[in-house]
Amino acid sequence: MDSETEHPPKTPITTRHKCSACFKQYKKKEHLIEHMKASYHSVHQPKCGVCQKHCKCFESLREHLIGPLRKANCSMIFAERGCNLCMKIFDSPNSLSEHKEMCRLLAPAPLGTMIMPCTESQIDISTLSNLNYNNRGPEAVAIDCEMVGGGSDGSLDLCARVCLIDEGENLIFHTYVQPQIPVTNYRNEITGITEEHLRDAMPLKEVQERLLQILYNGESIGRLRLDGGKARLLVGHGLEQDLDCLRMNYPDHLLRDSAKYHPLMKTNLVSHSLKYLTQSYLGYDIQSGVHDPFEDCVSAMRLYKRMRAQEHCMEGIGTSVAVHHTQSLITKSFDSQRAKELEHMTPDELFKVSRSNYRCWCLDSRQTMQI
């Protein structure tokens, strides 16, 4: 009889390749590389303050911390020391309490729907050009429009009211707008607008001229299209719809739209409402009745400033992402590497090569905007 004990064959150890950003694991290195190319991970993505996991949007981060499938340890620490508005983790409950007093904002006082003449800043527009560039870069203004309905079924959006504010939440421009075709639905329950409001309203053409004078900031159209010049950043929620109803164009690289900003969108990259974003990130309610354009302007501007104020680590080569941020530019960081070079990179090195597929608003706080 053989005295040697038979041992079962050892199960081979499977090497797992773990993403340094979102911690997903793959059996093959090539699958991790494909994941990195498609995920656009970067230091600009929202990140868990406990485990340092990167999420593609704040909604994903909320699910990670307080959702049905939340991570137990992260959720426990966040419950004790986390701010449910900005999603940051603090050193102690006392630090959190002090922070919350500043993070949760008060709702702005609405303009209401009283009939008033056009309101415009008393500051000479020509003098503002000297104030436009500061240590951060271009000044931002926020816009919001209220639309009434035109056409046989009232479905055509007609601009009937427009409001513009500066970064300090000061009213720059406000007026009711004279629709170019007959109004068939005033949408009064939402807009609060009646026929009387629009009887002596400002013609659309004059509104356009006033707005462009403020936005161009004394620059020529050619300079504006080339690199922005001294033109202002235009902040809002659903800017495409506002500009369409005003029949205006403005360069994409100067738009800051909270409806299209990836970190503020749903996990499937569908837009949230301004009402939801204001409640979730600023801590107060809007649009409970008639929509107020000043209130919406202020909320959009506050969201922009909160996102702009985020402090992200500087990336390596390619940190200064161009304003004209295209997918070809983003993927170039991977495409410029040979397949064999990528295969030999560690997960951390792959993360350093990866770039986001949106322009982070924190870059607006840099002294020089890269074009």
C-alpha positions in Angstrom: 0.0 0.0 0.0 1.3 3.4 -1.0 2.0 5.4 2.2 1.9 8.8 0.5 -1.3 10.7 1.0 -3.0 11.9 -2.2 -3.6 15.6 -2.3 -6.3 17.2 -4.5 -4.9 19.4 -7.3 -4.5 23.0 -6.3 -6.9 25.5 -7.8 -5.0 28.1 -9.8 -5.1 31.6 -8.3 -7.0 34.0 -10.6 -5.4 37.4 -11.0 -7.9 40.2 -10.7 -7.3 43.6 -12.3 -8.9 46.3 -10.1 -9.8 49.8 -11.4 -8.0 52.4 -9.2 -11.0 54.8 -9.6 -14.2 52.8 -9.2 -12.8 49.6 -7.8 -14.4 47.3 -10.5 -12.4 44.1 -11.0 -11.7 42.3 -14.3 -10.1 38.9 -15.0 -8.2 40.2 -18.0 -6.0 43.3 -18.2 -7.4 44.1 -21.6 -10.9 44.3 -20.1 -9.6 46.8 -17.5 -8.1 48.9 -20.3 -11.3 48.9 -22.2 -13.2 49.9 -19.1 -10.8 52.8 -18.5 -11.2 54.0 -22.1 -15.0 54.0 -21.8 -15.4 55.3 -18.2 -13.5 58.6 -18.6 -12.3 58.4 -15.0 -10.5 61.5 -13.7 -9.7 63.5 -10.6 -12.7 65.7 -11.5 -15.3 63.0 -10.8 -17.2 63.1 -7.4 -15.3 60.9 -4.9 -16.3 59.2 -1.7 -14.5 60.8 1.3 -14.3 57.5 3.1 -13.1 54.9 0.6 -12.0 57.3 -2.2 -14.1 55.6 -4.8 -14.7 57.8 -7.9 -18.3 58.0 -9.2 -19.4 59.4 -12.5 -21.9 61.8 -10.9 -23.1 63.0 -7.5 -26.2 60.8 -7.9 -24.0 57.8 -8.1 -22.1 59.0 -5.0 -25.4 59.4 -3.1 -26.3 55.8 -4.0 -22.9 54.7 -2.7 -23.4 56.5 0.6 -27.1 56.5 1.4 -28.8 54.4 -1.3 -30.4 50.9 -0.9 -27.2 49.2 -1.8 -24.9 51.6 0.1 -21.5 50.5 1.4 -21.8 49.8 5.1 -18.6 51.4 6.4 -18.9 54.4 4.1 -22.6 54.9 5.0 -21.9 54.6 8.7 -19.2 57.3 8.7 -21.2 59.5 6.3 -24.2 59.3 8.7 -22.0 60.7 11.5 -19.8 63.2 9.7 -21.1 63.7 6.2 -22.9 66.7 4.6 -25.9 65.6 2.6 -25.7 68.7 0.4 -22.1 68.8 -0.8 -21.4 65.2 0.2 -18.1 66.0 2.0 -16.9 64.2 5.1 -15.7 66.2 8.1 -13.3 65.4 10.9 -15.9 65.6 13.7 -19.7 66.2 14.2 -18.9 69.7 15.5 -17.0 70.6 12.3 -20.0 69.2 10.3 -22.5 71.4 12.3 -20.4 74.5 11.6 -20.2 73.6 7.9 -23.9 73.0 7.6 -24.7 76.5 8.7 -22.9 77.8 5.6 -23.7 75.0 3.2 -27.5 75.2 3.6 -28.6 78.4 1.9 -31.7 80.5 2.3 -34.1 80.9 -0.6 -33.8 84.2 -2.5 -36.7 86.7 -2.3 -38.7 86.4 -5.6 -39.4 89.3 -7.8 -43.0 88.4 -8.1 -45.3 89.3 -11.0 -46.1 92.9 -10.4 -46.1 94.9 -13.5 -43.0 97.1 -13.7 -40.9 98.8 -16.4 -37.7 97.3 -17.7 -35.1 97.0 -14.9 -31.5 97.4 -15.8 -28.3 97.8 -13.8 -27.4 101.4 -13.3 -23.8 100.5 -13.8 -22.4 101.7 -17.2 -21.9 98.5 -19.3 -18.7 100.0 -20.8 -17.1 100.2 -17.3 -17.9 96.5 -16.5 -15.3 95.3 -19.1 -12.5 96.4 -16.7 -14.1 94.2 -14.0 -14.7 91.1 -16.1 -11.4 89.4 -15.7 -10.1 88.7 -12.2 -7.8 86.2 -10.6 -10.3 83.4 -11.6 -11.0 84.3 -15.2 -14.2 85.5 -16.9 -17.1 86.8 -14.9 -20.3 84.8 -15.0 -24.0 85.9 -15.4 -27.1 83.8 -15.0 -30.2 83.9 -17.2 -33.7 82.6 -17.0 -36.7 83.0 -19.3 -40.4 82.4 -18.7 -42.3 81.2 -21.8 -45.9 81.5 -22.8 -47.6 79.5 -25.5 -48.3 80.3 -29.1 -49.8 78.5 -32.1 -53.2 76.9 -32.4 -52.6 74.5 -29.5 -50.4 76.8 -27.4 -47.4 74.5 -27.6 -45.0 77.0 -29.2 -42.6 78.5 -26.6 -42.6 82.3 -26.8 -40.3 84.3 -24.5 -42.4 86.6 -22.3 -40.0 87.4 -19.5 -36.3 87.4 -19.1 -34.0 88.0 -16.1 -30.2 88.3 -15.8 -28.1 88.5 -12.6 -24.4 88.7 -11.8 -22.3 86.5 -9.6 -23.2 88.6 -6.6 -26.9 87.8 -7.2 -27.5 91.5 -8.3 -30.2 92.0 -10.9 -28.6 93.2 -14.1 -31.6 93.1 -16.5 -35.2 92.2 -16.2 -38.1 92.8 -18.5 -41.3 91.4 -19.9 -41.0 90.6 -23.6 -43.5 91.3 -26.4 -44.2 88.0 -28.2 -43.8 88.2 -32.0 -47.0 86.1 -32.6 -50.3 86.0 -30.7 -50.3 84.3 -27.4 -52.8 81.4 -27.2 -51.8 80.1 -23.7 -50.4 82.4 -21.0 -49.6 79.3 -18.8 -50.6 81.5 -16.0 -50.5 78.8 -13.3 -46.7 78.5 -14.0 -45.7 81.9 -15.3 -48.0 84.2 -13.5 -48.2 86.2 -16.7 -51.3 87.8 -18.0 -52.2 89.9 -21.1 -51.7 93.1 -19.1 -48.0 92.2 -18.4 -47.2 92.0 -22.1 -49.3 95.0 -23.3 -46.4 97.5 -23.2 -43.6 94.9 -23.0 -40.2 95.4 -24.7 -39.9 94.1 -28.3 -37.8 90.9 -28.7 -35.2 92.6 -30.9 -34.5 95.3 -28.3 -34.2 92.6 -25.6 -31.7 90.7 -27.8 -29.6 93.9 -28.3 -29.5 94.6 -24.5 -28.6 91.0 -23.6 -25.8 90.7 -26.2 -24.4 94.1 -25.1 -24.0 92.7 -21.6 -22.8 89.2 -22.7 -20.3 90.4 -25.4 -18.9 93.0 -22.8 -17.7 95.3 -25.6 -16.1 92.6 -27.7 -16.5 92.1 -31.4 -18.5 89.0 -32.5 -15.4 87.7 -34.3 -13.3 87.8 -31.1 -16.2 86.2 -29.2 -16.4 83.3 -31.6 -12.6 82.9 -31.6 -11.7 82.6 -27.9 -14.3 84.4 -25.9 -12.3 87.5 -25.4 -13.8 89.4 -22.4 -17.2 87.9 -23.0 -19.0 86.6 -19.9 -19.8 83.0 -19.1 -23.6 82.3 -19.3 -25.0 80.2 -16.5 -28.5 78.7 -16.5 -30.6 75.6 -16.4 -31.8 74.4 -19.9 -29.9 77.2 -21.7 -30.6 75.8 -25.1 -34.4 76.4 -24.6 -33.8 79.9 -23.2 -31.6 80.9 -26.1 -34.0 79.3 -28.6 -37.0 81.3 -27.3 -34.8 84.5 -27.4 -33.6 83.6 -30.9 -30.0 84.1 -29.9 -26.8 82.1 -30.3 -23.9 82.0 -27.8 -20.6 80.0 -28.1 -20.9 76.6 -26.5 -17.6 77.0 -24.6 -19.0 80.0 -22.7 -22.2 78.1 -21.6 -22.5 76.7 -18.1 -25.7 74.6 -18.1 -26.6 72.8 -14.9 -29.0 70.6 -16.9 -26.1 69.2 -19.0 -23.3 69.2 -16.4 -22.4 65.5 -16.0 -21.8 65.6 -12.2 -25.3 67.0 -11.6 -27.1 64.6 -13.9 -28.8 61.3 -13.2 -26.7 58.1 -13.3 -28.0 57.5 -16.9 -27.0 61.1 -17.8 -30.6 62.4 -18.0 -31.1 65.9 -16.6 -32.5 66.6 -13.2 -34.9 69.5 -12.7 -33.6 72.8 -11.3 -36.1 72.3 -8.4 -34.5 68.9 -7.5 -30.9 70.2 -7.8 -31.7 73.3 -5.6 -33.3 71.1 -2.9 -30.6 68.5 -3.0 -27.5 70.7 -3.3 -28.5 74.1 -1.8 -31.0 73.0 0.8 -34.1 75.0 -0.1 -37.3 74.7 -2.2 -38.2 76.7 -5.3 -41.0 76.6 -7.9 -43.7 75.6 -5.3 -46.1 77.8 -7.2 -45.5 80.4 -9.9 -42.0 80.1 -11.3 -39.9 83.2 -10.6 -37.1 84.0 -13.0 -35.0 85.8 -10.4 -35.3 82.8 -8.0 -34.3 80.4 -10.8 -31.4 82.6 -11.9 -30.0 82.8 -8.3 -30.3 79.0 -7.9 -28.5 78.2 -11.1 -25.7 80.7 -10.2 -25.4 79.2 -6.8 -25.1 75.7 -8.2 -22.5 76.9 -10.7 -20.4 78.6 -7.9 -20.7 75.5 -5.7 -19.4 73.3 -8.5 -16.7 75.8 -9.5 -15.4 76.0 -5.9 -14.5 72.3 -5.7 -10.8 71.7 -5.2 -9.5 68.9 -7.4 -5.9 67.7 -7.6 -4.1 68.7 -10.7 -3.7 65.9 -13.3 -0.5 65.2 -15.1 0.0 66.0 -18.8 -3.2 67.3 -20.2 -4.6 68.8 -17.0 -5.6 72.0 -18.6 -8.4 70.6 -20.6 -9.2 72.7 -23.6 -12.4 74.7 -23.5 -13.4 73.1 -26.8 -13.5 69.6 -25.1 -14.1 66.9 -27.7 -14.2 63.2 -27.3 -11.3 62.7 -29.8 -9.1 64.9 -27.5 -10.1 62.8 -24.5 -9.5 59.4 -26.0 -6.2 60.6 -27.5 -4.5 60.0 -24.1 -5.1 56.3 -24.5 -4.8 56.1 -28.3 -1.4 57.7 -28.2 -0.2 54.7 -26.1 0.7 51.4 -27.8 -1.3 48.4 -26.8 1.7 46.7 -25.3 2.5 49.9 -23.2 -1.0 49.9 -21.8 -0.7 46.2 -20.9 2.3 46.9 -18.8 0.8 49.9 -17.0 -0.4 49.4 -13.4 -4.1 50.4 -12.6 -2.8 53.6 -11.0 -0.9 54.5 -14.2 -3.9 53.8 -16.3 -5.9 56.2 -14.1 -3.3 58.9 -14.6 -3.7 58.6 -18.4 -7.5 58.7 -18.2 -9.4 62.0 -18.8 -13.0 63.1 -18.2 -15.4 63.6 -21.0 -16.6 67.0 -19.7 -15.0 70.2 -18.8 -15.0 70.5 -15.0 -16.2 73.9 -13.8 -13.4 74.0 -11.2 -11.2 74.9 -14.2 -13.0 78.2 -14.4 -11.4 79.1 -11.1 -7.9 78.9 -12.6 -6.3 82.2 -13.3 -6.0 81.5 -17.1 -8.6 79.7 -19.2 -6.9 77.4 -21.6 -8.3 77.6 -25.2 
